[in-house]
Amino acid sequence: MRVEAEDIRNLNVLKHYRTIRKWAHKTKGIREADLEILIYLDCLDHFRRVDFQEGTFAYSWDKGRWDRLRNNGWVEVWRTRNNTTRKFNLYKVTFKGKQLINQIYRIMLGQEDLPSSTKRNPIMKGETYMDKVLKVSIDLVNKDETR
């Protein structure tokens, strides 16, 4: 079965993507561009550093992005290199990263709501103007029956 553009539009998958991306950025401590690259890398399953570099061509230059993803536990080594048979390391998105990506997919499909408690979602405290705006947007996402 081939998925067509009309099928994706009818699913309303990208309808609330910006709000969901902002929520992930604010609550999980990952930059928005890093999250999008993480989604790209997750689709590759196992990848090399070269694959990461190719995936970043569409984004602004950020020299520390690779180290940040590794140090914050979003990407890990799956297979280390040795100098005889394996010429490079293979990496994968960590369990933590896969859980976040799967949660984002579930929210976009309407299978799960964005957290609305102040304990699970500090945005709901509304401490800044941007948090107040996102709080209204999160409520609208959760009330939307067509996502």
Residue pairs with C-beta under 8 A, 6 or more apart in sequence:
8 14
11 109
12 146
12 147
13 108
13 109
14 108
15 108
15 144
15 146
15 147
16 107
16 108
16 141
16 144
16 147
17 108
19 114
19 134
19 137
19 138
19 140
19 141
20 104
20 107
20 108
20 114
20 141
21 32
21 35
21 36
21 104
22 32
22 134
22 137
23 114
23 121
23 123
23 134
23 138
24 30
24 32
24 35
24 100
24 104
25 31
25 32
25 35
26 122
26 123
26 131
26 134
27 115
27 120
27 121
27 122
27 123
28 100
29 72
30 38
30 72
30 74
30 100
31 68
33 59
33 60
33 62
33 65
34 65
34 68
34 69
34 74
35 100
36 59
37 52
37 55
37 56
37 59
37 65
37 69
38 69
38 74
38 75
38 93
38 97
38 100
38 101
39 101
39 104
40 55
41 47
41 51
41 52
41 55
41 75
41 91
41 93
42 93
42 97
42 98
42 101
44 51
45 92
46 78
46 79
46 90
46 91
46 92
47 90
47 91
47 92
48 88
48 89
48 90
48 91
49 66
49 88
49 89
49 91
50 88
52 66
52 75
52 91
56 62
56 65
66 75
69 75
70 76
73 94
73 96
73 97
74 93
74 94
74 96
74 97
75 91
75 92
75 93
75 94
75 97
76 91
76 92
76 94
77 89
77 90
77 91
78 89
78 90
78 91
78 92
79 86
79 89
79 90
80 86
80 89
81 87
81 88
81 89
93 101
103 112
106 112
107 113
107 114
107 141
108 147
109 147
110 144
110 147
113 141
113 142
114 121
114 138
114 141
114 142
115 121
115 124
116 124
116 138
116 139
116 142
117 124
118 124
118 125
121 138
122 131
123 131
123 134
123 135
123 138
124 131
124 135
124 138
125 131
126 132
126 135
141 147
